[in-house]
Amino acid sequence: MSRRISAIALVLFIAVAVLTVGCSKVTKENYDKIEVGMDYDEVVDILGEPQEASDVIGTKSCVWGEGDETIHIKFIADQVVFHSAKGLK
């Protein structure tokens, strides 16, 4: 009986893992929510933590996504000043 419960738990865990891997926040819908003047934390609430970030003298450049689908956002004093996207569907 406990072996059967363990097998069911494993199957459920794998199913949840597979579903969450495909749930990227790098989408056209989320990109359209980004506005100039938004705070960094507001952007992170929408897109999650960036895959890449560099911070130089109060200017932060961040990239969300990888490969063909990316969102690039530049911040000054933690506020969006420029944003662009590539390959979003």
Summary of the structure (lengths in Angstrom):
residues: 89
radius of gyration: 17.8
end to end distance: 46.2
largest distance: 60.9
contacts: 208
relative contact order: 0.17
helix: 36%
strand: 34%
